Amino acid sequence: MKAGSATPPPEDLRKTYPALVEGRDRAGRTILVCEHASAAMPAPWGTLGLPEAQRLAHIAWDPGALGLARGLAARLEATLVHAPISRLIYDCNRPPDLAGAMPARSEIHDIPGNGGIDAAERLRRTAAVYLPFHQGLHALVAERLALGRAPVIITIHSFTPVYFGRPRELELGVIHDRDTTLATLILSEARARTPLVSDLNVPYSAADGVAHMLAVQATPYNLPNAMLELRNDLIATPAAQEAMAATLAPVLTAALARLGGEGGPQ
């Protein structure tokens, strides 16, 4: 590894960072997922050579996404699953063979601690972060399936108001994997019930590789699924996150009701 990330001591090489689960026993059948919930960079990787401002910027996590997800989970009686460390160490929404899983560059920012990492280090991070996260989430999905409570999976993200110098007018993006059903219902309800500037498959789509988690966890079981992308200036504070959760919870409730009740309590 390059300068900016010291060689981890042996005991740190064995540590894993599993998915964090909140509200596992809630009555709702929706599972909310927040892969980019945290900006934490634990000791094995240090700061990745980044100053504090970059470690807290959007390149390291999705600001506001976890607070929004918690607000939605409480209102929907949903279980929430989220990742405990920065996506710059490992992006749990990317497969291990993609450079973006451990990016050496994000937008206009170089990530020194990710430059030139070798196959052994990629494997260490995959084993420490990616596998525990997806195994934990899959265990929850399998448990629900065994109980006859096939879940709905919705993943919560945020995006920057300016990207490569260009302002974004979009406020809410709804993205899907192969099954378009839930995403189109959410978009319809969002346009009917909120003033948010909303669209389908923007600012990203599955063609950009952002639907990996849905493709791995939802699509193989034909589970209804969607990704929500909120512009992060709209959820920049805890109060704003709560307000957005209050705005979006009726949207999701209505979309799930139109879907056939899969998201409601049982």
LINRA-V972266 format. One record per residue. N is the residue number from 1. RES is the residue in one small letter. OMEGA is omega as a letter, one per 40 degrees, with the letter a starting at -180 (* if undefined). Layout:
BEGIN
n:N res:RES omega:OMEGA
n:N res:RES omega:OMEGA
END
This chain:
BEGIN
n:1 res:m omega:a
n:2 res:k omega:i
n:3 res:a omega:i
n:4 res:g omega:i
n:5 res:s omega:a
n:6 res:a omega:i
n:7 res:t omega:a
n:8 res:p omega:i
n:9 res:p omega:a
n:10 res:p omega:a
n:11 res:e omega:i
n:12 res:d omega:i
n:13 res:l omega:a
n:14 res:r omega:a
n:15 res:k omega:i
n:16 res:t omega:a
n:17 res:y omega:a
n:18 res:p omega:i
n:19 res:a omega:i
n:20 res:l omega:a
n:21 res:v omega:i
n:22 res:e omega:i
n:23 res:g omega:a
n:24 res:r omega:a
n:25 res:d omega:i
n:26 res:r omega:a
n:27 res:a omega:a
n:28 res:g omega:a
n:29 res:r omega:i
n:30 res:t omega:i
n:31 res:i omega:i
n:32 res:l omega:a
n:33 res:v omega:i
n:34 res:c omega:a
n:35 res:e omega:a
n:36 res:h omega:a
n:37 res:a omega:a
n:38 res:s omega:i
n:39 res:a omega:a
n:40 res:a omega:i
n:41 res:m omega:a
n:42 res:p omega:a
n:43 res:a omega:a
n:44 res:p omega:a
n:45 res:w omega:i
n:46 res:g omega:a
n:47 res:t omega:a
n:48 res:l omega:i
n:49 res:g omega:a
n:50 res:l omega:i
n:51 res:p omega:a
n:52 res:e omega:a
n:53 res:a omega:i
n:54 res:q omega:i
n:55 res:r omega:i
n:56 res:l omega:a
n:57 res:a omega:a
n:58 res:h omega:i
n:59 res:i omega:a
n:60 res:a omega:a
n:61 res:w omega:i
n:62 res:d omega:a
n:63 res:p omega:i
n:64 res:g omega:a
n:65 res:a omega:a
n:66 res:l omega:i
n:67 res:g omega:i
n:68 res:l omega:a
n:69 res:a omega:i
n:70 res:r omega:i
n:71 res:g omega:i
n:72 res:l omega:a
n:73 res:a omega:a
n:74 res:a omega:a
n:75 res:r omega:a
n:76 res:l omega:a
n:77 res:e omega:a
n:78 res:a omega:i
n:79 res:t omega:i
n:80 res:l omega:i
n:81 res:v omega:a
n:82 res:h omega:a
n:83 res:a omega:a
n:84 res:p omega:a
n:85 res:i omega:a
n:86 res:s omega:i
n:87 res:r omega:i
n:88 res:l omega:i
n:89 res:i omega:i
n:90 res:y omega:i
n:91 res:d omega:a
n:92 res:c omega:i
n:93 res:n omega:i
n:94 res:r omega:i
n:95 res:p omega:a
n:96 res:p omega:a
n:97 res:d omega:a
n:98 res:l omega:i
n:99 res:a omega:a
n:100 res:g omega:i
n:101 res:a omega:i
n:102 res:m omega:a
n:103 res:p omega:i
n:104 res:a omega:i
n:105 res:r omega:i
n:106 res:s omega:a
n:107 res:e omega:a
n:108 res:i omega:a
n:109 res:h omega:i
n:110 res:d omega:i
n:111 res:i omega:a
n:112 res:p omega:a
n:113 res:g omega:i
n:114 res:n omega:a
n:115 res:g omega:i
n:116 res:g omega:i
n:117 res:i omega:a
n:118 res:d omega:a
n:119 res:a omega:a
n:120 res:a omega:i
n:121 res:e omega:i
n:122 res:r omega:i
n:123 res:l omega:i
n:124 res:r omega:a
n:125 res:r omega:i
n:126 res:t omega:a
n:127 res:a omega:a
n:128 res:a omega:a
n:129 res:v omega:a
n:130 res:y omega:a
n:131 res:l omega:i
n:132 res:p omega:i
n:133 res:f omega:a
n:134 res:h omega:i
n:135 res:q omega:i
n:136 res:g omega:i
n:137 res:l omega:i
n:138 res:h omega:i
n:139 res:a omega:i
n:140 res:l omega:i
n:141 res:v omega:a
n:142 res:a omega:i
n:143 res:e omega:i
n:144 res:r omega:i
n:145 res:l omega:a
n:146 res:a omega:i
n:147 res:l omega:a
n:148 res:g omega:a
n:149 res:r omega:a
n:150 res:a omega:a
n:151 res:p omega:i
n:152 res:v omega:a
n:153 res:i omega:i
n:154 res:i omega:a
n:155 res:t omega:a
n:156 res:i omega:a
n:157 res:h omega:i
n:158 res:s omega:a
n:159 res:f omega:a
n:160 res:t omega:i
n:161 res:p omega:i
n:162 res:v omega:a
n:163 res:y omega:a
n:164 res:f omega:i
n:165 res:g omega:a
n:166 res:r omega:i
n:167 res:p omega:i
n:168 res:r omega:i
n:169 res:e omega:i
n:170 res:l omega:i
n:171 res:e omega:i
n:172 res:l omega:i
n:173 res:g omega:i
n:174 res:v omega:a
n:175 res:i omega:a
n:176 res:h omega:i
n:177 res:d omega:a
n:178 res:r omega:a
n:179 res:d omega:a
n:180 res:t omega:a
n:181 res:t omega:a
n:182 res:l omega:a
n:183 res:a omega:a
n:184 res:t omega:i
n:185 res:l omega:i
n:186 res:i omega:i
n:187 res:l omega:i
n:188 res:s omega:a
n:189 res:e omega:i
n:190 res:a omega:i
n:191 res:r omega:a
n:192 res:a omega:a
n:193 res:r omega:a
n:194 res:t omega:i
n:195 res:p omega:a
n:196 res:l omega:i
n:197 res:v omega:a
n:198 res:s omega:i
n:199 res:d omega:a
n:200 res:l omega:i
n:201 res:n omega:i
n:202 res:v omega:e
n:203 res:p omega:i
n:204 res:y omega:i
n:205 res:s omega:i
n:206 res:a omega:i
n:207 res:a omega:i
n:208 res:d omega:i
n:209 res:g omega:a
n:210 res:v omega:a
n:211 res:a omega:a
n:212 res:h omega:a
n:213 res:m omega:i
n:214 res:l omega:a
n:215 res:a omega:a
n:216 res:v omega:a
n:217 res:q omega:a
n:218 res:a omega:a
n:219 res:t omega:a
n:220 res:p omega:a
n:221 res:y omega:a
n:222 res:n omega:i
n:223 res:l omega:i
n:224 res:p omega:a
n:225 res:n omega:i
n:226 res:a omega:i
n:227 res:m omega:i
n:228 res:l omega:i
n:229 res:e omega:i
n:230 res:l omega:i
n:231 res:r omega:a
n:232 res:n omega:i
n:233 res:d omega:i
n:234 res:l omega:a
n:235 res:i omega:a
n:236 res:a omega:a
n:237 res:t omega:i
n:238 res:p omega:i
n:239 res:a omega:i
n:240 res:a omega:i
n:241 res:q omega:i
n:242 res:e omega:i
n:243 res:a omega:i
n:244 res:m omega:i
n:245 res:a omega:i
n:246 res:a omega:i
n:247 res:t omega:a
n:248 res:l omega:a
n:249 res:a omega:i
n:250 res:p omega:i
n:251 res:v omega:a
n:252 res:l omega:i
n:253 res:t omega:a
n:254 res:a omega:i
n:255 res:a omega:a
n:256 res:l omega:i
n:257 res:a omega:i
n:258 res:r omega:i
n:259 res:l omega:i
n:260 res:g omega:i
n:261 res:g omega:a
n:262 res:e omega:a
n:263 res:g omega:a
n:264 res:g omega:i
n:265 res:p omega:i
n:266 res:q omega:*
END
